[in-house]
Amino acid sequence: MKTKEKNPGKGYHMKYIIAIFCLIIIFLISIVHSNYMDRKIAEIYLLLTIMTVAVYFVYMRNQNYKRLERKMHIESINDESYRMIMEQTDEIIFEYDTQDKTYFHTTNFCKNFGYEPTKTGFLGSLEYDYVHPDDVIRFAELYERMKKDRKLAEAEVRIINSEGEYLWTRIYMLGVFDREDRLARVIGKIVNIDEEKKELQYLTEKAVMDSAAGVYNKQTTEEMIKAFLSGDGRHGKHALLMIDIDDFKGINDEHGHRAGDAVISALGFRLNQIFRVSDIKGRIGGDEFMILMKDIEGMDLIVNKAREICQMFKEFEVEKDKWITFSSSIGIAVYDRDGSTYEELYEAADRALYNCKNFQKGTYAFCREEDSRISSR
């Protein structure tokens, strides 16, 4: 069992106190009996007392400075060791002083993002200067949630690097409150999860995308159109386009399957260019594509898009110095004139496509009134 070590300084302090006390007593006695003592002797006692008190206070001040210096030295050693350990990982540790609006972070920030962020107003600057605009609200909510719940909070946000690319990070924050119950400091860490996020995004896209055409696969296309028509798109005006490559079998037979794959890829690429990001673009068969044009203002827009598709592949270079000619036919159904569900629009557009191919390939056709009646039976 360890015994408590005695503080050797205490004995010296007590000796100083006793000595000063004795001198003060002698000095008081000398004043009382000043008629019987030489005045010079009294002055000597007074001087000695003042000098003793001064020496004592100087000694105590030096001792306090030494203790503070030792404490700061120990803390700085601990901080340096902590930093050295943390900087061996990819995690970024930071500490934010809410009063001074200053912060400290490990050098991993620069390693991850290629620059040193501002040293003042860190959270505000991080929010408006470094965080992706779409993630600013999420970042602000993280800070408020940390203050309210008073426990570790986390969120995923994107932070810009020195090359202008946004990297996905996971940020953890924990508040430290003072005796007046005010937020004094925020400590936390930033973890770079960009590779993890991109891998997950790749796997997700692979599950819903048609890799050959660069558009959604059949199942995803159907599910997205059904969800839109039964939700946000219930009161809008939309158009469903069914696109079929004319004589696609002949392309494969005459030029080979590599040429057929090139045609599929080229058509998917151009559809992504022609239509908006918000429109739903998918491949629903070997040579069949489907587009849902959302929230259209008039029929002219549909006609212009259909014409652009019909005219874009009069000649196509499948390989170097190897050109082929192919065309596409398009059947069009309008929501909710030709149907109000995915199934109804599909049948109407398919009927229009059938009539288009029978009448003149390489053109487009809207669903006629009689086609709508037939498809709804």
Number of C-alpha atoms within 10 A of each C-alpha: 3 4 5 6 6 8 8 8 9 9 11 10 13 11 11 15 15 11 14 18 13 13 18 17 12 16 21 15 12 20 16 11 12 13 9 9 12 11 12 9 13 19 14 12 17 19 12 16 20 15 11 17 15 12 13 16 11 12 12 13 12 12 13 12 11 12 12 12 12 12 12 12 12 12 12 12 12 12 12 12 11 11 15 13 10 16 16 9 10 15 19 21 21 19 19 22 18 17 9 11 14 16 19 14 20 17 19 20 22 15 13 16 19 13 13 13 15 13 13 15 16 20 20 12 14 17 19 11 16 18 22 20 14 10 16 18 13 15 22 13 14 20 19 12 17 18 20 10 11 15 13 15 19 19 16 18 22 23 23 17 17 12 9 10 12 17 20 21 20 17 21 21 22 21 22 16 14 9 7 7 8 12 16 16 19 21 18 18 18 22 19 21 15 16 12 12 14 13 11 12 12 11 12 11 15 13 13 16 20 19 14 16 23 21 25 25 22 19 13 20 22 18 11 16 21 15 13 15 19 13 10 9 16 15 12 13 17 24 23 27 29 26 26 24 22 17 13 18 15 11 20 15 11 10 14 12 13 13 20 21 18 17 25 21 17 17 22 22 15 15 21 17 10 12 15 12 9 10 15 22 27 29 26 20 11 13 19 19 26 27 20 24 21 20 15 13 11 10 12 10 11 20 14 10 15 22 14 13 21 20 14 14 18 12 12 15 14 18 11 6 6 10 11 15 11 18 19 25 25 31 27 30 29 22 23 17 14 26 19 14 15 20 13 18 26 22 20 31 31 24 23 26 27 17 21 21 19 9 11 11 20 20 19 24 23 24 24 17 11 9 18 21 11 12 19 13 5
